[in-house]
Amino acid sequence: MKAAPTPLTVAVLAKAPVPGLAKTRLIPALGAAGAARLQRQFTQRTLRTALRSGLGPVALWCAPDAQHRFFQALQRVLPVALHNQPSGDLGQRMLTALAAASPQGPVLLVGTDCPALSPAHLQAAAQALRQGADVVCQAAEDGGYVLIGMHQPQPVLFADMPWSTAEVMARTRTRAQGAGLRLHELPALWDVDNPEDLPRWQALHESETQCNDVY
């Protein structure tokens, strides 16, 4: 009988949907309240994607903290563990989430900005780790990445990184090579950071709504 794959944790970093805190670069297009509503929708969508992947436990890393009523409400209806995001830059927060889960096995880390992310993408990333990759990344079309996974924390990939720039994936690639890490890259996906990204999300959302109406 074939053994079941080793469980893999999916860690999700999310901000609370607070106007003025969440999706601030979208405020010119949506207003502060509209940007916060989109953050709420994206967080729920990402958690559903992680759970549907069937890979293992899902951990939600919350900012400013896990006591926000939105996160508490999510935990009442979804099987997710809540954690407070620590202080520090994005790299420090990501590394903390990876380190917390890694004793239990491989970890995939995602944010909530990529509505195109599917359970199949997560499963492909998990397969890459199980087949020998030290690190797996799914690049973003803007030069960052929407997913990173590994067997154990790799601080070299997170320290002094110019986050939220087009250099992130290229520098990650260079650093992984320099550290002798086997990096597996998955095809790039689009994310939603700026107003010009909204039409793709709206088209995806409308197509899904139409499919749900049909079925």
NUVOGU-700112 format. One record per residue: residue number from 1; x, y, z of N, C-alpha, C in turn; chain. Coordinates in Angstrom, 3 decimals. Layout:
BEGIN
{NUM, {X, Y, Z}, {X, Y, Z}, {X, Y, Z}, 'A'} ...
//
This chain:
BEGIN
{1, {0.853, -1.196, 0.000}, {0.000, 0.000, 0.000}, {0.885, 1.240, 0.000}, 'A'} {2, {0.586, 2.169, -0.879}, {1.404, 3.376, -0.999}, {1.171, 4.295, 0.194}, 'A'} {3, {2.280, 4.777, 0.794}, {2.169, 5.664, 1.955}, {1.639, 7.031, 1.528}, 'A'} {4, {0.874, 7.642, 2.417}, {0.360, 8.985, 2.150}, {1.506, 9.984, 2.168}, 'A'} {5, {1.435, 11.036, 1.352}, {2.492, 12.054, 1.363}, {2.620, 12.721, 2.729}, 'A'} {6, {3.808, 13.168, 3.035}, {4.025, 13.903, 4.277}, {3.188, 15.173, 4.274}, 'A'} {7, {2.432, 15.428, 5.361}, {1.644, 16.668, 5.399}, {2.533, 17.896, 5.244}, 'A'} {8, {1.972, 18.908, 4.675}, {2.687, 20.139, 4.412}, {1.827, 21.299, 4.914}, 'A'} {9, {2.431, 22.204, 5.651}, {1.697, 23.356, 6.167}, {1.606, 24.453, 5.111}, 'A'} {10, {0.445, 25.063, 4.992}, {0.280, 26.261, 4.175}, {0.103, 27.437, 5.133}, 'A'} {11, {1.041, 28.361, 5.104}, {0.991, 29.551, 5.949}, {0.549, 30.740, 5.101}, 'A'} {12, {-0.404, 31.495, 5.613}, {-0.964, 32.642, 4.902}, {-0.718, 33.897, 5.733}, 'A'} {13, {-0.085, 34.901, 5.132}, {0.095, 36.203, 5.781}, {-1.019, 37.131, 5.339}, 'A'} {14, {-1.698, 37.754, 6.307}, {-2.829, 38.613, 5.964}, {-2.927, 39.797, 6.908}, 'A'} {15, {-3.323, 40.932, 6.351}, {-3.679, 42.093, 7.147}, {-5.178, 42.078, 7.417}, 'A'} {16, {-5.574, 42.606, 8.565}, {-6.991, 42.764, 8.845}, {-7.594, 43.760, 7.853}, 'A'} {17, {-8.853, 43.577, 7.486}, {-9.493, 44.470, 6.512}, {-9.921, 45.792, 7.159}, 'A'} {18, {-8.939, 46.558, 7.552}, {-9.172, 47.838, 8.216}, {-8.946, 48.961, 7.203}, 'A'} {19, {-9.919, 49.849, 6.989}, {-9.705, 50.960, 6.059}, {-8.472, 51.775, 6.428}, 'A'} {20, {-7.619, 51.992, 5.456}, {-6.382, 52.725, 5.681}, {-5.202, 51.850, 6.033}, 'A'} {21, {-5.445, 50.591, 6.360}, {-4.369, 49.637, 6.668}, {-4.184, 48.646, 5.528}, 'A'} {22, {-5.283, 48.183, 4.949}, {-5.239, 47.101, 3.970}, {-5.325, 47.632, 2.544}, 'A'} {23, {-4.510, 47.064, 1.654}, {-4.539, 47.370, 0.221}, {-4.491, 48.875, -0.034}, 'A'} {24, {-3.554, 49.542, 0.597}, {-3.522, 51.010, 0.543}, {-3.242, 51.537, -0.864}, 'A'} {25, {-2.528, 50.770, -1.688}, {-2.246, 51.244, -3.045}, {-3.484, 51.231, -3.938}, 'A'} {26, {-4.547, 50.563, -3.461}, {-5.789, 50.542, -4.223}, {-6.770, 51.617, -3.775}, 'A'} {27, {-6.427, 52.351, -2.734}, {-7.345, 53.371, -2.221}, {-7.708, 54.422, -3.270}, 'A'} {28, {-6.758, 54.883, -4.118}, {-7.169, 55.862, -5.137}, {-8.281, 55.363, -6.056}, 'A'} {29, {-8.352, 54.065, -6.279}, {-9.372, 53.497, -7.169}, {-10.629, 53.063, -6.428}, 'A'} {30, {-10.473, 52.558, -5.214}, {-11.592, 51.938, -4.511}, {-12.042, 52.699, -3.277}, 'A'} {31, {-11.230, 53.656, -2.819}, {-11.492, 54.271, -1.524}, {-10.995, 53.360, -0.414}, 'A'} {32, {-10.815, 53.914, 0.775}, {-10.270, 53.124, 1.887}, {-11.204, 51.974, 2.262}, 'A'} {33, {-12.504, 52.240, 2.310}, {-13.452, 51.187, 2.675}, {-13.512, 50.106, 1.594}, 'A'} {34, {-13.491, 50.513, 0.320}, {-13.521, 49.540, -0.763}, {-12.273, 48.666, -0.790}, 'A'} {35, {-11.126, 49.257, -0.527}, {-9.887, 48.482, -0.468}, {-9.931, 47.481, 0.675}, 'A'} {36, {-10.500, 47.890, 1.809}, {-10.621, 46.976, 2.951}, {-11.570, 45.825, 2.630}, 'A'} {37, {-12.656, 46.112, 1.931}, {-13.578, 45.032, 1.543}, {-12.893, 44.030, 0.620}, 'A'} {38, {-12.062, 44.540, -0.288}, {-11.339, 43.633, -1.178}, {-10.363, 42.771, -0.394}, 'A'} {39, {-9.705, 43.350, 0.601}, {-8.808, 42.566, 1.449}, {-9.563, 41.450, 2.164}, 'A'} {40, {-10.758, 41.746, 2.644}, {-11.581, 40.727, 3.284}, {-11.873, 39.586, 2.298}, 'A'} {41, {-12.271, 39.957, 1.098}, {-12.606, 38.967, 0.079}, {-11.388, 38.137, -0.319}, 'A'} {42, {-10.255, 38.794, -0.512}, {-9.043, 38.076, -0.896}, {-8.568, 37.124, 0.201}, 'A'} {43, {-8.672, 37.548, 1.452}, {-8.238, 36.676, 2.548}, {-9.103, 35.430, 2.614}, 'A'} {44, {-10.399, 35.601, 2.521}, {-11.296, 34.448, 2.537}, {-11.008, 33.526, 1.356}, 'A'} {45, {-10.779, 34.105, 0.208}, {-10.506, 33.310, -0.987}, {-9.212, 32.514, -0.824}, 'A'} {46, {-8.167, 33.153, -0.313}, {-6.878, 32.477, -0.151}, {-6.983, 31.321, 0.835}, 'A'} {47, {-7.701, 31.528, 1.922}, {-7.855, 30.448, 2.893}, {-8.632, 29.278, 2.294}, 'A'} {48, {-9.668, 29.562, 1.535}, {-10.414, 28.473, 0.887}, {-9.509, 27.706, -0.081}, 'A'} {49, {-8.682, 28.440, -0.820}, {-7.747, 27.794, -1.743}, {-6.786, 26.885, -0.990}, 'A'} {50, {-6.239, 27.375, 0.120}, {-5.299, 26.586, 0.907}, {-5.957, 25.330, 1.461}, 'A'} {51, {-7.177, 25.466, 1.956}, {-7.871, 24.309, 2.523}, {-8.244, 23.301, 1.444}, 'A'} {52, {-8.654, 23.794, 0.287}, {-9.042, 22.894, -0.795}, {-7.851, 22.146, -1.386}, 'A'} {53, {-6.657, 22.650, -1.186}, {-5.474, 21.947, -1.693}, {-5.277, 20.605, -1.015}, 'A'} {54, {-5.785, 20.460, 0.211}, {-5.688, 19.197, 0.926}, {-4.283, 18.794, 1.320}, 'A'} {55, {-3.397, 19.767, 1.433}, {-1.990, 19.442, 1.687}, {-1.685, 19.208, 3.159}, 'A'} {56, {-2.438, 19.837, 4.042}, {-2.147, 19.734, 5.457}, {-2.705, 20.939, 6.201}, 'A'} {57, {-2.219, 21.194, 7.399}, {-2.764, 22.289, 8.207}, {-2.540, 23.652, 7.564}, 'A'} {58, {-3.459, 24.566, 7.850}, {-3.380, 25.930, 7.352}, {-3.226, 26.875, 8.536}, 'A'} {59, {-2.207, 27.729, 8.463}, {-1.913, 28.697, 9.527}, {-2.100, 30.101, 8.971}, 'A'} {60, {-2.866, 30.922, 9.669}, {-3.108, 32.300, 9.260}, {-2.329, 33.235, 10.176}, 'A'} {61, {-1.398, 33.974, 9.596}, {-0.558, 34.911, 10.341}, {-1.153, 36.306, 10.172}, 'A'} {62, {-1.575, 36.877, 11.289}, {-2.474, 38.021, 11.288}, {-1.773, 39.316, 11.695}, 'A'} {63, {-2.114, 40.392, 10.982}, {-1.650, 41.730, 11.337}, {-2.876, 42.658, 11.406}, 'A'} {64, {-2.972, 43.508, 12.419}, {-1.956, 43.748, 13.448}, {-1.859, 42.641, 14.488}, 'A'} {65, {-2.948, 41.865, 14.700}, {-2.882, 40.725, 15.610}, {-4.100, 39.842, 15.375}, 'A'} {66, {-4.039, 38.657, 15.960}, {-5.075, 37.653, 15.729}, {-6.366, 37.931, 16.479}, 'A'} {67, {-6.403, 38.949, 17.314}, {-7.605, 39.245, 18.076}, {-8.618, 40.063, 17.287}, 'A'} {68, {-8.241, 40.544, 16.112}, {-9.199, 41.310, 15.314}, {-10.433, 40.449, 15.035}, 'A'} {69, {-11.601, 41.072, 15.083}, {-12.863, 40.313, 14.975}, {-12.971, 39.553, 13.661}, 'A'} {70, {-12.365, 40.069, 12.592}, {-12.409, 39.365, 11.316}, {-11.694, 38.032, 11.412}, 'A'} {71, {-10.512, 38.026, 11.998}, {-9.754, 36.779, 12.131}, {-10.451, 35.816, 13.089}, 'A'} {72, {-11.005, 36.332, 14.168}, {-11.721, 35.478, 15.107}, {-12.937, 34.835, 14.439}, 'A'} {73, {-13.634, 35.612, 13.608}, {-14.791, 35.063, 12.899}, {-14.369, 33.977, 11.914}, 'A'} {74, {-13.249, 34.185, 11.236}, {-12.752, 33.164, 10.316}, {-12.463, 31.860, 11.039}, 'A'} {75, {-11.836, 31.952, 12.190}, {-11.475, 30.733, 12.912}, {-12.709, 29.972, 13.403}, 'A'} {76, {-13.810, 30.670, 13.609}, {-15.028, 29.992, 14.048}, {-15.638, 29.135, 12.942}, 'A'} {77, {-15.345, 29.462, 11.692}, {-15.982, 28.728, 10.588}, {-15.001, 27.930, 9.734}, 'A'} {78, {-13.702, 28.164, 9.901}, {-12.702, 27.469, 9.098}, {-11.662, 26.813, 10.007}, 'A'} {79, {-11.146, 25.648, 9.621}, {-10.133, 24.968, 10.434}, {-8.738, 25.554, 10.211}, 'A'} {80, {-8.525, 26.757, 10.718}, {-7.236, 27.428, 10.566}, {-6.708, 27.817, 11.947}, 'A'} {81, {-5.387, 27.774, 12.091}, {-4.732, 28.227, 13.316}, {-4.331, 29.684, 13.145}, 'A'} {82, {-4.562, 30.499, 14.164}, {-4.236, 31.914, 14.109}, {-2.935, 32.202, 14.856}, 'A'} {83, {-2.112, 33.078, 14.266}, {-0.867, 33.525, 14.888}, {-0.729, 35.027, 14.669}, 'A'} {84, {-0.088, 35.698, 15.606}, {0.221, 37.113, 15.438}, {1.448, 37.274, 14.562}, 'A'} {85, {1.366, 38.132, 13.555}, {2.579, 38.480, 12.826}, {3.504, 39.257, 13.759}, 'A'} {86, {4.804, 38.956, 13.756}, {5.737, 39.686, 14.610}, {6.044, 41.058, 14.021}, 'A'} {87, {6.747, 41.856, 14.788}, {7.236, 43.124, 14.262}, {8.396, 42.859, 13.305}, 'A'} {88, {8.794, 43.881, 12.568}, {9.891, 43.733, 11.622}, {9.410, 43.885, 10.198}, 'A'} {89, {10.343, 43.833, 9.254}, {9.967, 43.994, 7.854}, {9.333, 42.713, 7.336}, 'A'} {90, {8.900, 42.753, 6.089}, {8.199, 41.608, 5.522}, {9.055, 40.352, 5.567}, 'A'} {91, {10.344, 40.479, 5.304}, {11.221, 39.320, 5.337}, {11.261, 38.658, 6.707}, 'A'} {92, {11.338, 39.462, 7.764}, {11.353, 38.909, 9.114}, {10.040, 38.211, 9.445}, 'A'} {93, {8.931, 38.800, 9.001}, {7.626, 38.197, 9.274}, {7.453, 36.890, 8.508}, 'A'} {94, {7.916, 36.852, 7.274}, {7.839, 35.631, 6.486}, {8.701, 34.536, 7.096}, 'A'} {95, {9.906, 34.902, 7.482}, {10.829, 33.922, 8.048}, {10.278, 33.339, 9.347}, 'A'} {96, {9.637, 34.177, 10.159}, {9.037, 33.692, 11.402}, {7.954, 32.664, 11.122}, 'A'} {97, {7.099, 32.936, 10.142}, {6.028, 31.996, 9.805}, {6.589, 30.678, 9.289}, 'A'} {98, {7.610, 30.739, 8.468}, {8.237, 29.527, 7.959}, {8.901, 28.725, 9.067}, 'A'} {99, {9.595, 29.421, 9.957}, {10.301, 28.736, 11.041}, {9.329, 28.068, 12.008}, 'A'} {100, {8.174, 28.694, 12.229}, {7.208, 28.136, 13.170}, {6.636, 26.815, 12.678}, 'A'} {101, {6.468, 26.691, 11.362}, {5.842, 25.491, 10.811}, {6.836, 24.420, 10.412}, 'A'} {102, {8.081, 24.797, 10.144}, {9.029, 23.853, 9.555}, {9.345, 22.625, 10.411}, 'A'} {103, {9.270, 22.678, 11.756}, {9.527, 21.433, 12.502}, {8.536, 20.315, 12.167}, 'A'} {104, {7.346, 20.683, 11.659}, {6.344, 19.673, 11.307}, {6.490, 19.163, 9.883}, 'A'} {105, {7.373, 19.775, 9.096}, {7.547, 19.347, 7.718}, {7.657, 20.532, 6.774}, 'A'} {106, {7.577, 20.307, 5.474}, {7.699, 21.399, 4.507}, {6.605, 22.444, 4.699}, 'A'} {107, {6.878, 23.662, 4.242}, {5.958, 24.785, 4.407}, {5.833, 25.538, 3.086}, 'A'} {108, {4.614, 25.917, 2.744}, {4.368, 26.870, 1.677}, {3.841, 28.148, 2.301}, 'A'} {109, {4.348, 29.279, 1.862}, {3.953, 30.574, 2.396}, {3.369, 31.414, 1.272}, 'A'} {110, {2.184, 31.979, 1.500}, {1.537, 32.833, 0.507}, {0.973, 34.064, 1.201}, 'A'} {111, {0.759, 35.101, 0.405}, {0.017, 36.256, 0.869}, {-1.420, 36.144, 0.390}, 'A'} {112, {-2.118, 37.279, 0.350}, {-3.518, 37.253, -0.060}, {-3.760, 38.077, -1.326}, 'A'} {113, {-2.700, 38.434, -2.042}, {-2.823, 39.355, -3.169}, {-2.994, 38.667, -4.517}, 'A'} {114, {-3.063, 37.347, -4.536}, {-3.074, 36.622, -5.815}, {-4.356, 35.803, -5.951}, 'A'} {115, {-5.436, 36.412, -6.446}, {-6.672, 35.645, -6.619}, {-6.566, 34.568, -7.684}, 'A'} {116, {-5.538, 34.626, -8.525}, {-5.348, 33.592, -9.544}, {-4.791, 32.295, -8.962}, 'A'} {117, {-4.299, 32.338, -7.736}, {-3.723, 31.144, -7.103}, {-4.813, 30.103, -6.885}, 'A'} {118, {-4.525, 28.868, -7.250}, {-5.507, 27.782, -7.147}, {-4.948, 26.645, -6.292}, 'A'} {119, {-5.800, 25.727, -5.858}, {-5.291, 24.537, -5.172}, {-4.263, 23.780, -6.004}, 'A'} {120, {-4.445, 23.749, -7.318}, {-3.495, 23.033, -8.176}, {-2.113, 23.671, -8.129}, 'A'} {121, {-2.045, 25.000, -8.030}, {-0.744, 25.661, -7.905}, {-0.050, 25.249, -6.607}, 'A'} {122, {-0.797, 25.218, -5.525}, {-0.215, 24.797, -4.247}, {0.240, 23.341, -4.309}, 'A'} {123, {-0.555, 22.502, -4.922}, {-0.189, 21.089, -5.037}, {1.062, 20.899, -5.883}, 'A'} {124, {1.217, 21.691, -6.937}, {2.423, 21.608, -7.769}, {3.652, 22.047, -6.979}, 'A'} {125, {3.501, 23.090, -6.158}, {4.619, 23.538, -5.328}, {5.006, 22.473, -4.315}, 'A'} {126, {4.007, 21.859, -3.698}, {4.286, 20.786, -2.742}, {4.997, 19.622, -3.413}, 'A'} {127, {4.566, 19.272, -4.618}, {5.195, 18.172, -5.346}, {6.665, 18.475, -5.629}, 'A'} {128, {6.972, 19.723, -5.955}, {8.364, 20.088, -6.218}, {9.227, 19.875, -4.980}, 'A'} {129, {8.713, 20.247, -3.814}, {9.477, 20.032, -2.581}, {9.632, 18.537, -2.303}, 'A'} {130, {8.595, 17.783, -2.511}, {8.659, 16.343, -2.241}, {9.585, 15.623, -3.213}, 'A'} {131, {9.835, 16.230, -4.377}, {10.714, 15.606, -5.365}, {12.154, 16.104, -5.276}, 'A'} {132, {12.472, 16.865, -4.229}, {13.872, 17.179, -3.986}, {14.275, 18.631, -4.019}, 'A'} {133, {13.382, 19.531, -4.398}, {13.742, 20.950, -4.373}, {13.937, 21.411, -2.923}, 'A'} {134, {14.925, 22.270, -2.713}, {15.103, 22.884, -1.398}, {14.136, 24.038, -1.198}, 'A'} {135, {13.892, 24.752, -2.289}, {13.016, 25.927, -2.269}, {12.170, 25.903, -3.534}, 'A'} {136, {10.914, 26.310, -3.406}, {10.041, 26.465, -4.564}, {9.456, 27.868, -4.531}, 'A'} {137, {9.363, 28.488, -5.690}, {8.770, 29.818, -5.817}, {7.805, 29.850, -6.989}, 'A'} {138, {6.728, 30.579, -6.813}, {5.842, 30.922, -7.916}, {5.970, 32.427, -8.103}, 'A'} {139, {6.595, 32.816, -9.185}, {6.861, 34.230, -9.422}, {5.568, 34.990, -9.661}, 'A'} {140, {5.641, 36.297, -9.417}, {4.581, 37.218, -9.821}, {5.035, 37.948, -11.076}, 'A'} {141, {4.090, 38.332, -11.902}, {4.441, 38.989, -13.155}, {5.132, 40.336, -12.926}, 'A'} {142, {4.960, 40.916, -11.737}, {5.571, 42.223, -11.458}, {7.003, 42.122, -10.941}, 'A'} {143, {7.553, 40.907, -10.894}, {8.934, 40.728, -10.467}, {9.121, 40.210, -9.065}, 'A'} {144, {8.046, 40.103, -8.310}, {8.118, 39.486, -6.981}, {7.755, 38.015, -7.071}, 'A'} {145, {7.186, 37.494, -5.990}, {6.641, 36.142, -6.042}, {5.379, 36.086, -5.204}, 'A'} {146, {4.499, 35.145, -5.549}, {3.235, 34.996, -4.840}, {3.270, 33.812, -3.892}, 'A'} {147, {4.292, 32.990, -3.993}, {4.413, 31.796, -3.162}, {5.880, 31.461, -3.003}, 'A'} {148, {6.248, 31.055, -1.795}, {7.577, 30.491, -1.561}, {7.422, 29.333, -0.585}, 'A'} {149, {8.149, 28.273, -0.832}, {8.080, 27.114, 0.046}, {9.459, 26.523, 0.247}, 'A'} {150, {9.619, 25.809, 1.364}, {10.918, 25.215, 1.683}, {10.762, 24.179, 2.781}, 'A'} {151, {11.809, 23.392, 2.962}, {11.819, 22.384, 4.011}, {12.235, 22.969, 5.350}, 'A'} {152, {13.117, 23.926, 5.328}, {13.595, 24.562, 6.550}, {13.896, 26.016, 6.247}, 'A'} {153, {13.874, 26.872, 7.271}, {14.077, 28.313, 7.030}, {15.411, 28.590, 6.351}, 'A'} {154, {15.377, 29.533, 5.428}, {16.584, 29.947, 4.698}, {16.716, 31.463, 4.848}, 'A'} {155, {17.326, 31.937, 5.949}, {17.385, 33.384, 6.207}, {18.015, 34.183, 5.081}, 'A'} {156, {18.925, 33.583, 4.328}, {19.608, 34.309, 3.254}, {18.627, 34.823, 2.199}, 'A'} {157, {17.475, 34.197, 2.096}, {16.500, 34.598, 1.076}, {15.611, 35.762, 1.514}, 'A'} {158, {15.762, 36.198, 2.764}, {14.829, 37.190, 3.297}, {15.485, 38.442, 3.861}, 'A'} {159, {16.754, 38.368, 4.198}, {17.410, 39.515, 4.829}, {17.718, 40.607, 3.809}, 'A'} {160, {17.431, 41.853, 4.178}, {17.782, 43.026, 3.344}, {17.306, 42.887, 1.907}, 'A'} {161, {16.086, 42.410, 1.741}, {15.496, 42.277, 0.417}, {14.673, 43.535, 0.111}, 'A'} {162, {14.763, 44.063, -1.108}, {13.967, 45.244, -1.464}, {12.518, 44.853, -1.775}, 'A'} {163, {11.779, 44.566, -0.717}, {10.413, 44.089, -0.886}, {9.556, 45.093, -1.658}, 'A'} {164, {8.541, 44.573, -2.333}, {7.601, 45.383, -3.123}, {8.285, 46.086, -4.289}, 'A'} {165, {9.334, 45.463, -4.814}, {9.986, 45.970, -6.011}, {10.075, 44.846, -7.041}, 'A'} {166, {10.458, 45.227, -8.260}, {10.583, 44.245, -9.341}, {11.838, 43.396, -9.229}, 'A'} {167, {12.652, 43.628, -8.206}, {13.919, 42.912, -8.062}, {13.820, 41.666, -7.198}, 'A'} {168, {12.681, 41.455, -6.539}, {12.615, 40.425, -5.501}, {12.896, 39.028, -6.046}, 'A'} {169, {12.207, 38.621, -7.113}, {12.403, 37.259, -7.617}, {13.809, 37.073, -8.152}, 'A'} {170, {14.336, 38.062, -8.861}, {15.690, 37.939, -9.410}, {16.717, 37.800, -8.299}, 'A'} {171, {16.565, 38.585, -7.246}, {17.513, 38.485, -6.127}, {17.350, 37.172, -5.374}, 'A'} {172, {16.124, 36.714, -5.249}, {15.895, 35.421, -4.601}, {16.583, 34.312, -5.382}, 'A'} {173, {16.459, 34.360, -6.675}, {17.097, 33.368, -7.547}, {18.617, 33.391, -7.375}, 'A'} {174, {19.194, 34.587, -7.371}, {20.647, 34.727, -7.241}, {21.123, 34.240, -5.881}, 'A'} {175, {20.391, 34.596, -4.858}, {20.798, 34.181, -3.506}, {20.674, 32.673, -3.330}, 'A'} {176, {19.631, 32.078, -3.872}, {19.483, 30.632, -3.763}, {20.639, 29.922, -4.459}, 'A'} {177, {20.999, 30.408, -5.625}, {22.117, 29.815, -6.356}, {23.407, 29.959, -5.560}, 'A'} {178, {23.622, 31.145, -4.982}, {24.834, 31.367, -4.213}, {24.929, 30.500, -2.976}, 'A'} {179, {23.776, 30.154, -2.402}, {23.755, 29.318, -1.201}, {23.722, 27.827, -1.521}, 'A'} {180, {23.737, 27.483, -2.806}, {23.721, 26.078, -3.194}, {22.369, 25.412, -3.007}, 'A'} {181, {21.295, 26.191, -3.032}, {19.954, 25.651, -2.834}, {19.339, 25.273, -4.183}, 'A'} {182, {18.658, 24.164, -4.217}, {17.954, 23.733, -5.428}, {16.615, 24.464, -5.470}, 'A'} {183, {16.508, 25.418, -6.353}, {15.308, 26.240, -6.485}, {14.479, 25.753, -7.664}, 'A'} {184, {13.210, 25.482, -7.407}, {12.274, 25.119, -8.469}, {11.308, 26.288, -8.658}, 'A'} {185, {11.204, 26.773, -9.887}, {10.321, 27.898, -10.177}, {9.104, 27.438, -10.962}, 'A'} {186, {7.958, 27.894, -10.533}, {6.694, 27.613, -11.202}, {6.302, 28.809, -12.070}, 'A'} {187, {5.480, 28.604, -13.078}, {5.108, 29.708, -13.977}, {4.509, 30.888, -13.221}, 'A'} {188, {4.815, 32.076, -13.691}, {4.404, 33.303, -13.016}, {2.882, 33.475, -13.052}, 'A'} {189, {2.365, 34.086, -11.993}, {0.957, 34.448, -11.893}, {0.843, 35.960, -11.702}, 'A'} {190, {-0.341, 36.487, -11.914}, {-0.578, 37.907, -11.676}, {-1.166, 38.102, -10.283}, 'A'} {191, {-0.867, 39.241, -9.710}, {-1.456, 39.583, -8.421}, {-2.101, 40.958, -8.518}, 'A'} {192, {-2.686, 41.404, -7.441}, {-3.428, 42.656, -7.427}, {-2.811, 43.580, -6.385}, 'A'} {193, {-1.989, 44.503, -6.850}, {-1.334, 45.465, -5.975}, {-1.753, 46.901, -6.264}, 'A'} {194, {-1.999, 47.201, -7.537}, {-2.231, 48.570, -7.978}, {-3.545, 48.665, -8.754}, 'A'} {195, {-4.068, 49.869, -8.923}, {-5.336, 50.018, -9.642}, {-5.344, 49.380, -11.028}, 'A'} {196, {-4.215, 49.403, -11.729}, {-4.196, 48.819, -13.073}, {-4.338, 47.290, -13.058}, 'A'} {197, {-4.204, 46.675, -11.872}, {-4.386, 45.232, -11.762}, {-5.853, 44.836, -11.595}, 'A'} {198, {-6.699, 45.788, -11.281}, {-8.083, 45.473, -10.941}, {-8.897, 44.866, -12.082}, 'A'} {199, {-8.731, 45.310, -13.348}, {-9.557, 44.717, -14.404}, {-9.421, 43.201, -14.521}, 'A'} {200, {-8.226, 42.657, -14.304}, {-8.058, 41.200, -14.397}, {-8.843, 40.510, -13.285}, 'A'} {201, {-8.787, 41.088, -12.096}, {-9.542, 40.512, -10.985}, {-11.040, 40.594, -11.274}, 'A'} {202, {-11.484, 41.715, -11.755}, {-12.910, 41.880, -12.039}, {-13.373, 40.897, -13.106}, 'A'} {203, {-12.546, 40.668, -14.117}, {-12.892, 39.703, -15.164}, {-12.960, 38.286, -14.597}, 'A'} {204, {-12.001, 37.922, -13.753}, {-12.003, 36.599, -13.137}, {-13.224, 36.427, -12.248}, 'A'} {205, {-13.500, 37.433, -11.442}, {-14.631, 37.362, -10.517}, {-15.948, 37.238, -11.279}, 'A'} {206, {-16.102, 37.998, -12.357}, {-17.325, 37.937, -13.151}, {-17.491, 36.580, -13.817}, 'A'} {207, {-16.387, 36.018, -14.313}, {-16.479, 34.711, -14.971}, {-16.856, 33.628, -13.968}, 'A'} {208, {-16.326, 33.700, -12.761}, {-16.669, 32.723, -11.730}, {-18.128, 32.873, -11.309}, 'A'} {209, {-18.582, 34.115, -11.215}, {-19.976, 34.360, -10.835}, {-20.924, 33.804, -11.884}, 'A'} {210, {-20.579, 33.982, -13.150}, {-21.415, 33.459, -14.229}, {-21.465, 31.941, -14.199}, 'A'} {211, {-20.321, 31.306, -13.919}, {-20.285, 29.842, -13.824}, {-21.160, 29.356, -12.669}, 'A'} {212, {-21.095, 30.058, -11.541}, {-21.916, 29.673, -10.389}, {-23.403, 29.848, -10.693}, 'A'} {213, {-23.732, 30.883, -11.464}, {-25.122, 31.094, -11.835}, {-25.632, 29.962, -12.719}, 'A'} {214, {-24.762, 29.468, -13.613}, {-25.153, 28.402, -14.520}, {-25.375, 27.094, -13.773}, 'A'} {215, {-24.461, 26.827, -12.819}, {-24.538, 25.534, -12.128}, {-25.246, 25.636, -10.788}, 'A'} 
//
